[in-house]
């Protein structure tokens, strides 16, 4: 669980703790700190390095104690290290691959972490599932997952096994939702029939000019607990999560979004 000790991160940590308890998993809080330097010909740290490290450790211990009181049944640990948060997470993943990386978001507003460059980098580049948890999300058992699928971009590296694994771990219903523009003729859900059959999904095709509109329309009529996506470098992902379209995803911004990695 990546944290910067903000209200959004603390809220997400509580959600992640309940999820860890539900799945009988350990939860590790992780914080990356940056040493501030003055911008001069000879850069010097504005704060004592040891002091920054100590403050980070004390803050982490306080977070762990607070979370342990709220969800005492889970195994909980914490760690801090210097550097960029995404780079640090990538380093940790290389050392000890977690089942999931969780992070908090502040909702659908322009300052939301989810719509920022850091989040897009995390959702796209981390090689493990990433769960983005908005402030509006309150923990409840996961009964329904909406998977925003793009039938035009399903290839041999699609993470079928990971999709099945998460659906089965959670015991959830899976709905596969594809958005077509009017008049489009693309491949059907038949491409999934043998690969995610273990999840017993149902399939829905929404006709809409805009992907975000289509997904939001489905979620308005069929509430889900999580939205599952597979970020791509271009195209579908940007259409779904582009900052200018955040007002369209009012419903999606209130539920956690699980991003799966595709090689």
C-alpha positions as a printed NumPy array, in Angstrom:
array([[  0.   ,   0.   ,   0.   ],
       [  1.703,   3.192,  -1.224],
       [  1.12 ,   6.11 ,   1.126],
       [  2.069,   9.763,   1.409],
       [  0.104,  10.089,   4.697],
       [ -2.542,  12.244,   2.985],
       [ -6.258,  11.821,   3.843],
       [ -6.785,   9.983,   0.551],
       [ -3.914,   7.603,   1.294],
       [ -5.116,   6.959,   4.845],
       [ -8.614,   6.224,   3.606],
       [ -7.233,   3.831,   0.988],
       [ -5.088,   2.101,   3.621],
       [ -8.189,   1.307,   5.679],
       [ -9.876,  -0.144,   2.594],
       [ -6.723,  -2.122,   1.747],
       [ -6.532,  -3.442,   5.314],
       [-10.074,  -4.806,   5.118],
       [ -9.275,  -6.331,   1.726],
       [ -6.141,  -7.969,   3.162],
       [ -8.189,  -9.364,   6.031],
       [-10.815, -10.68 ,   3.597],
       [ -8.149, -12.405,   1.487],
       [ -6.035, -13.496,   4.467],
       [ -3.019, -11.561,   3.168],
       [ -0.332,  -9.433,   4.784],
       [ -0.432,  -5.679,   4.219],
       [  2.713,  -3.574,   3.954],
       [  2.553,   0.218,   4.014],
       [  5.226,   1.864,   1.905],
       [  6.39 ,   5.48 ,   1.808],
       [  9.017,   7.093,  -0.412],
       [ 10.506,  10.4  ,   0.659],
       [ 12.513,  13.   ,  -1.228],
       [ 15.301,  15.041,   0.328],
       [ 14.61 ,  18.716,  -0.55 ],
       [ 17.6  ,  20.593,  -1.971],
       [ 18.163,  24.276,  -2.566],
       [ 18.613,  25.204,  -6.222],
       [ 21.996,  26.933,  -6.229],
       [ 25.314,  26.398,  -7.96 ],
       [ 26.179,  24.033,  -5.137],
       [ 22.927,  22.277,  -4.12 ],
       [ 22.622,  21.554,  -0.409],
       [ 19.816,  19.78 ,   1.437],
       [ 17.313,  22.153,   3.014],
       [ 16.761,  19.695,   5.867],
       [ 19.104,  17.405,   7.712],
       [ 18.993,  14.026,   5.936],
       [ 18.883,  12.06 ,   9.186],
       [ 16.015,  14.263,  10.345],
       [ 14.009,  13.56 ,   7.184],
       [ 14.558,   9.821,   7.586],
       [ 13.524,   9.917,  11.242],
       [ 10.359,  11.922,  10.502],
       [  9.422,   9.424,   7.778],
       [  9.926,   6.473,  10.127],
       [  7.952,   8.094,  12.942],
       [  5.082,   8.888,  10.571],
       [  5.074,   5.296,   9.321],
       [  4.975,   3.893,  12.869],
       [  2.042,   6.17 ,  13.702],
       [  0.189,   4.995,  10.577],
       [  0.76 ,   1.341,  11.446],
       [ -0.477,   1.794,  15.016],
       [ -3.584,   3.637,  13.831],
       [ -4.408,   1.019,  11.199],
       [ -3.718,  -1.905,  13.532],
       [ -6.293,  -0.554,  15.972],
       [ -8.907,  -0.323,  13.221],
       [ -8.222,  -3.771,  11.735],
       [ -6.363,  -5.738,  14.425],
       [ -6.733,  -9.112,  12.714],
       [ -4.262,  -8.461,   9.892],
       [ -0.488,  -8.868,   9.726],
       [  0.815,  -5.361,   9.11 ],
       [  4.25 ,  -3.916,   8.415],
       [  5.726,  -0.724,   7.   ],
       [  8.811,   0.564,   5.264],
       [ 10.251,   3.849,   4.002],
       [ 12.955,   4.588,   1.459],
       [ 14.287,   7.598,  -0.457],
       [ 13.371,   8.279,  -4.066],
       [ 10.504,   8.612,  -6.503],
       [  7.498,   6.597,  -5.329],
       [  6.98 ,   4.707,  -8.609],
       [ 10.682,   3.931,  -9.011],
       [ 10.803,   2.68 ,  -5.415],
       [  7.748,   0.481,  -5.916],
       [  9.266,  -0.985,  -9.084],
       [ 12.418,  -1.799,  -7.121],
       [ 10.406,  -3.537,  -4.407],
       [  8.405,  -5.495,  -6.969],
       [ 11.662,  -6.762,  -8.467],
       [ 12.828,  -7.913,  -5.014],
       [  9.574,  -9.419,  -3.749],
       [  6.546,  -9.4  ,  -6.046],
       [  3.323,  -8.561,  -4.17 ],
       [ -0.137,  -9.763,  -5.125],
       [ -1.312,  -6.164,  -5.459],
       [ -0.206,  -2.539,  -5.125],
       [ -2.889,  -0.258,  -3.666],
       [ -2.97 ,   3.536,  -3.68 ],
       [ -5.434,   6.266,  -2.796],
       [ -7.149,   8.75 ,  -5.068],
       [ -9.098,  11.868,  -4.192],
       [-11.988,  11.388,  -6.633],
       [-12.873,  12.814, -10.04 ],
       [-11.667,  16.37 ,  -9.577],
       [ -8.849,  17.976, -11.505],
       [ -6.359,  17.404,  -8.656],
       [ -7.176,  13.727,  -8.306],
       [ -4.182,  11.404,  -8.061],
       [ -5.921,   9.017, -10.436],
       [ -5.864,  11.514, -13.264],
       [ -2.301,  12.686, -12.64 ],
       [  0.865,  11.637, -14.423],
       [  2.084,   9.631, -11.408],
       [ -1.018,   7.464, -11.369],
       [ -1.01 ,   6.919, -15.118],
       [  2.626,   5.829, -14.819],
       [  1.747,   3.41 , -12.022],
       [ -1.323,   1.979, -13.734],
       [  0.531,   1.504, -17.011],
       [  4.007,   0.45 , -15.97 ],
       [  3.86 ,  -1.562, -12.757],
       [  4.031,  -5.268, -13.528],
       [  1.581,  -6.277, -10.798],
       [ -2.115,  -5.444, -10.407],
       [ -2.701,  -1.899,  -9.145],
       [ -5.811,  -0.973,  -7.157],
       [ -6.694,   2.752,  -7.176],
       [ -9.035,   3.462,  -4.255],
       [-11.071,   6.705,  -4.269],
       [-12.165,   8.607,  -1.178],
       [-15.79 ,   7.717,  -1.911],
       [-15.18 ,   3.954,  -1.717],
       [-16.181,   2.237,   1.516],
       [-15.146,  -1.354,   2.164],
       [-17.714,  -3.986,   1.295],
       [-17.118,  -7.501,   0.038],
       [-16.553,  -7.531,  -3.711],
       [-19.593,  -9.107,  -5.343],
       [-19.536,  -7.569,  -8.832],
       [-16.571,  -6.613, -11.035],
       [-17.08 ,  -4.686, -14.27 ],
       [-14.293,  -5.355, -16.766],
       [-13.956,  -2.573, -19.37 ],
       [-12.825,  -4.654, -22.353],
       [-11.595,  -3.513, -25.728],
       [-12.211,  -6.398, -28.122],
       [-10.069,  -4.743, -30.795],
       [ -6.932,  -5.033, -28.659],
       [ -7.082,  -8.538, -27.218],
       [ -3.84 , -10.327, -28.035],
       [ -1.82 , -13.332, -26.981],
       [ -0.448, -11.47 , -23.96 ],
       [ -3.855, -10.71 , -22.475],
       [ -3.697, -11.627, -18.724],
       [ -6.482, -14.214, -18.765],
       [ -5.018, -16.093, -15.79 ],
       [ -4.863, -12.944, -13.646],
       [ -8.475, -12.025, -14.487],
       [ -9.672, -15.497, -13.505],
       [ -7.533, -15.489, -10.369],
       [ -8.927, -12.221,  -8.986],
       [-12.527, -13.106,  -9.779],
       [-12.141, -16.455,  -8.041],
       [-10.258, -15.041,  -5.03 ],
       [-13.046, -12.574,  -4.418],
       [-15.911, -14.88 ,  -5.341],
       [-17.328, -12.098,  -7.498],
       [-19.569, -11.951, -10.545],
       [-17.706, -10.72 , -13.643],
       [-19.354,  -8.535, -16.29 ],
       [-17.367,  -7.911, -19.47 ],
       [-18.374,  -4.562, -21.005],
       [-17.29 ,  -3.419, -24.474],
       [-18.147,  -0.049, -26.   ],
       [-18.735,   0.23 , -29.763],
       [-19.276,   3.403, -31.717],
       [-22.473,   3.438, -33.814],
       [-21.904,   1.482, -37.019],
       [-18.725,  -0.241, -35.837],
       [-18.321,  -3.935, -36.454],
       [-15.68 ,  -5.518, -34.229],
       [-14.887,  -8.957, -32.903],
       [-17.399, -10.385, -30.459],
       [-16.95 , -11.703, -26.96 ],
       [-16.281, -15.149, -28.469],
       [-12.568, -14.386, -28.094],
       [-13.045, -14.786, -24.338],
       [-15.179, -17.912, -24.267],
       [-12.34 , -20.395, -23.7  ],
       [-10.008, -18.118, -21.773],
       [-12.045, -16.657, -18.926],
       [-14.754, -19.317, -18.854],
       [-13.678, -20.174, -15.297],
       [-15.046, -16.781, -14.229],
       [-18.472, -17.476, -15.808],
       [-18.794, -13.881, -17.055],
       [-21.736, -12.212, -18.695],
       [-21.152,  -9.949, -21.691],
       [-22.487,  -6.523, -22.587],
       [-21.914,  -4.338, -25.653],
       [-22.728,  -0.652, -25.233],
       [-23.237,   1.572, -28.284],
       [-21.829,   5.016, -27.617],
       [-19.578,   7.535, -29.349],
       [-17.405,   7.795, -26.243],
       [-15.908,   4.96 , -24.208],
       [-16.155,   6.837, -20.898],
       [-19.82 ,   7.652, -21.508],
       [-20.542,   4.027, -22.348],
       [-18.852,   2.591, -19.264],
       [-20.475,   5.173, -17.02 ],
       [-23.882,   4.399, -18.545],
       [-23.411,   0.698, -17.784],
       [-22.318,   1.405, -14.198],
       [-25.3  ,   3.684, -13.607],
       [-27.635,   0.839, -14.556],
       [-25.543,  -2.01 , -13.134],
       [-23.656,  -0.941,  -9.993],
       [-20.288,  -2.655,  -9.558],
       [-17.851,  -2.87 ,  -6.652],
       [-14.709,  -2.655,  -8.81 ],
       [-13.911,  -1.514, -12.344],
       [-11.223,  -3.672, -13.98 ],
       [ -9.112,  -2.198, -16.797],
       [ -6.003,  -3.105, -18.771],
       [ -4.066,   0.112, -19.437],
       [ -2.588,   0.503, -22.899],
       [  0.001,   2.995, -24.031],
       [ -2.412,   4.735, -26.378],
       [ -6.059,   4.764, -27.354],
       [ -8.573,   2.962, -25.16 ],
       [ -7.005,   3.857, -21.804],
       [ -6.67 ,   7.539, -22.655],
       [-10.266,   7.609, -23.898],
       [-11.417,   6.133, -20.604],
       [ -9.264,   8.188, -18.226],
       [ -8.266,  11.383, -20.022],
       [ -8.406,  14.325, -17.588],
       [-10.856,  16.229, -19.783],
       [-13.316,  13.35 , -19.496],
       [-13.346,  12.972, -15.709],
       [-16.805,  14.467, -15.416],
       [-18.088,  11.654, -17.632],
       [-16.827,   8.988, -15.228],
       [-18.751,  10.211, -12.204],
       [-19.853,   6.699, -11.323],
       [-16.526,   5.013, -12.075],
       [-14.651,   7.562,  -9.956],
       [-16.471,   6.35 ,  -6.841],
       [-15.39 ,   2.709,  -7.013],
       [-11.904,   1.179,  -6.86 ],
       [-10.24 ,   0.576, -10.213],
       [ -8.106,  -2.547, -10.663],
       [ -5.513,  -2.172, -13.425],
       [ -3.952,  -5.392, -14.731],
       [ -0.639,  -5.511, -16.54 ],
       [ -0.365,  -6.789, -20.108],
       [  3.071,  -7.539, -21.594]])
